[in-house]
Amino acid sequence: MTITEALRDAAARLTAAGVAQARLESRVLAGDAFGLSRESLLARGDQTARPEDLARLSDLVARRIGGEPTARLLGRQEFWSLEFGLGPETLIPRADSETIVEAALAAIADRDAPLRLVDFGTGSGCLLLALLSELPNAQGLGIDASGETLAVAARNAERLGLAARAEFCPGDWGQGLSGPFDLIVSNPPYIRDGDIAGLATEVARFEPRRALAGGADGLDCYRALAPDIARLLKTGGQAVMEIGQGQVDEVDAIMAAAGLKPAGCRADLAGIVRALSFTR
Ligand SMILES: C[S@@+](CC[C@H](N)C(=O)[O-])C[C@H]1O[C@@H](n2cnc3c(N)ncnc32)[C@H](O)[C@@H]1O
C-alpha cells in the first residue's frame, strides 16, 4: 500500500466513524506514524509504506475512533505557539486558556521587570512557560499535586529553553509557600463532579480526573485557593484565574470573602468569560 492509499484509508475510517475533520486528522496521524511532515507525506505519496508504519497508523486511527484526543495520541499540543509535551496526568492545554496569558500580560506595566510568578495547578506548565516566554526577566514557580505532571512541565521548560527561570514543586495549592508574588495564575479544576461523566468522551475518559473535578458545585478549588492568593499576592500584583462558563459571580464572591478585589475579566474567542483578575 502506498502512503497516499494509507492516508485515504485512514480518512475513510475516521469519516465513517463520524470523526470531525477526518482528512486533516488522517494527515496528522499519518505524519506521526510515518515520521514525516505533512509536506513530505504529499511529496512521497507514491512510495510504498513500511508495514510497521501502517500498523502504527492503523492503531492510532482505531484509538482516535475510540475517542482518544489527537493531542494525547501524539503526546504533544501547541499552546501560545509553543509546543508542550504531555503525560497521562497532564491536561491537554486548551486554546481557551490562552485568555489567562493574555489577561496576565495585559496587567503587566513593564515586561522587562524582574517579576516573581506562581502558577497553581501547573499541569504541562503551559500558563507559566507561556508567560515566562514573554517576560524575559521573570522567575516562575509551578505547583501541582501530581508529581508526574511536574516532571512533564520540567521537561517542557527544558525544551523551551526556560528551565533556568522555571521551578516546579509538588504542593497542595499555596500550602507552606512564602510570597509575595507579582503575578499569580491558576486554571484550577472547575467541573462539577456530577457533570464529568456526561462530558464528551475525549474529556470524560481521557483527561485526568484530578485536572477536572471541582467538587459538588465545581468551586472547591477556588475556595481552597482564595486565602492562599490573598496571603501570597504582592500589594499591586495581580491574580488571574480561569473559570468555567457561568462561574463569574460565585468566584468573585469567593475571592471577595478572602479580601481580594476584582480587577477585570476577559472573554475567550467564543465570548465566554474565561479569565477573572484580582488584586489585594
Ligand atoms: C485544569 S488543570 C490545569 C493544568 C494547566 N495549568 C492548564 O491550564 O492546562 C488543573 C491542575 O491542577 C492540579 N491540581 C489539582 N488539585 C491540586 C491541588 N490541591 N494542589 C495543586 N494542584 C492541584 C491538577 O493536577 C491539574 O494539573
The ligand as a MOL file (V3000), in Angstrom:
LIG
                    3D

  0  0  0     0  0            999 V3000
M  V30 BEGIN CTAB
M  V30 COUNTS 27 29 0 0 0
M  V30 BEGIN ATOM
M  V30 1 C -7.3790 22.2140 34.9130 0
M  V30 2 S -5.7570 21.5590 35.1720 0 CHG=1
M  V30 3 C -4.7680 22.9150 34.5780 0
M  V30 4 C -3.4560 22.4850 34.0020 0
M  V30 5 C -2.7060 23.6180 33.2890 0
M  V30 6 N -2.4370 24.7160 34.1820 0
M  V30 7 C -3.5110 24.1010 32.1030 0
M  V30 8 O -4.0230 25.2400 32.1540 0
M  V30 9 O -3.6260 23.3670 31.1060 0 CHG=-1
M  V30 10 C -5.6560 21.6900 36.9360 0
M  V30 11 C -4.3570 21.1990 37.5550 0
M  V30 12 O -4.4670 21.3400 38.9930 0
M  V30 13 C -3.7980 20.2680 39.6050 0
M  V30 14 N -4.3200 20.1420 40.9750 0
M  V30 15 C -5.4720 19.5650 41.3940 0
M  V30 16 N -5.5940 19.6840 42.7310 0
M  V30 17 C -4.4920 20.3490 43.1690 0
M  V30 18 C -4.0470 20.7810 44.4560 0
M  V30 19 N -4.7640 20.5530 45.5530 0
M  V30 20 N -2.8820 21.4490 44.5270 0
M  V30 21 C -2.1350 21.6840 43.4170 0
M  V30 22 N -2.5190 21.3020 42.1690 0
M  V30 23 C -3.6680 20.6440 42.0450 0
M  V30 24 C -4.0920 19.0810 38.6910 0
M  V30 25 O -3.1620 18.0300 38.8850 0
M  V30 26 C -4.0220 19.7270 37.3120 0
M  V30 27 O -2.7170 19.6350 36.7770 0
M  V30 END ATOM
M  V30 BEGIN BOND
M  V30 1 1 1 2
M  V30 2 1 2 3
M  V30 3 1 2 10
M  V30 4 1 3 4
M  V30 5 1 4 5
M  V30 6 1 5 6
M  V30 7 1 5 7
M  V30 8 2 7 8
M  V30 9 1 7 9
M  V30 10 1 10 11
M  V30 11 1 11 12
M  V30 12 1 11 26
M  V30 13 1 12 13
M  V30 14 1 13 14
M  V30 15 1 13 24
M  V30 16 1 14 15
M  V30 17 1 14 23
M  V30 18 2 15 16
M  V30 19 1 16 17
M  V30 20 1 17 18
M  V30 21 2 17 23
M  V30 22 1 18 19
M  V30 23 2 18 20
M  V30 24 1 20 21
M  V30 25 2 21 22
M  V30 26 1 22 23
M  V30 27 1 24 25
M  V30 28 1 24 26
M  V30 29 1 26 27
M  V30 END BOND
M  V30 END CTAB
M  END
